[in-house]
Amino acid sequence: MLILGCMVLIAGCGCLGLWFAYRIRRRPQELRECSMALALLDTEIVWGATPLPEAFGILKERTDVPWQGFFGELKERLSQGESAGIAWKETMIAQNSHFCLKSEDWNVIGDVGKGLGRSDRTEQHKQIELVQRQLMVIKEQAETWSGKQAKMWSYLGFLGGIAGVLILI
């Protein structure tokens, strides 16, 4: 029974460490997906002259989870009559728990909503382009950081479980 308890403790701590590592590795992927979605949004606004609710519907169809839910909620909010800036901000708050992004990532992504629907296509294009450049810099930093941190959390979980077993024995 003691051996089984030790194995459960090690496995539980190890799984917790692996879960943290997964969330850390997921962040650069979500940043890349956001940048690609913004490029598509830029295309729809500038070249397609697509209204924002329709553009967000297109983004919902062409993106993966969790961005699919983000753009789906944006489309719903705009269809209900909310302004684009408020809808963007409220959706960021509502969808935050579905992402592995940090608050500084959301601050940059939030800059997109400040210009949506308020200015002409050229200004919106400039705003989205600026945010994309900032996201690329953040993504590169996140990739470097996540490689180190994810490994650490993976090992730390199992080592923490072993340490717990040694303390209890």
Residue, then its C-alpha position, 0 to 999 in steps of 0.5 A: m500500500l505504501i508503494l502504491g501511495c508513493m507511485v500516486l504521489i510521484a505520478g500526480c506531481g509529475c502530471l502537474g509539472l507536465w500540465f504546466a509545461y504544456r501551457i508554457r509551450r502552448r503560448p508561442q503557438e497561440l501567439r503565432e495563430c493570433s498573428m496569422a488571424l490578424a493577417l487574415l483580418d487585415t486582408e478582409i478589411v483592406w482588400g475585401a472591404t468586408p464588414l467586421p461581423e462578416a470578417f470575424g465570421i470568416l476568421k472563426e471558420r479559418t482559425d483553430v481553437p481557442w481563437q475560433g471561440f474568440f472570433g465567434e464571440l466577437k461576431e456575436r457581439l457585433s451582431q448584437g450592436e456593440s461597437a467594435g472596440i468594446a466588443w474586442k475588449e469584452t471578448m478578451i476579458a471573457q475568453n482569457s481563461h481559454f488561452c495560455l497567454k500572459s497579460e502583456d500579450w493581451n495588452v498588445i492584442g488589445d491594441v487591435g480593438k482600439g482602431l477597429g471600426r473607428s478609422d478608415r481601412t488604411e489606418q486599420h491596416k497600419q494598426i493591425e500591421l503594428v500589432q503583428r510586428q509586436l506579436m512577432v517579437i513577443k513570440e520569439q521571446a516566448e519561444t526562447w523562454s518556453g523551451k527552458q521553462a517547459k523542461m524545468w517544469s517537466y522535471l520539477g514535477f517528477l522531482g517534487g513528487i520524489a522529494g515528497v515521497l522521501i519526506l513522507i518516508 
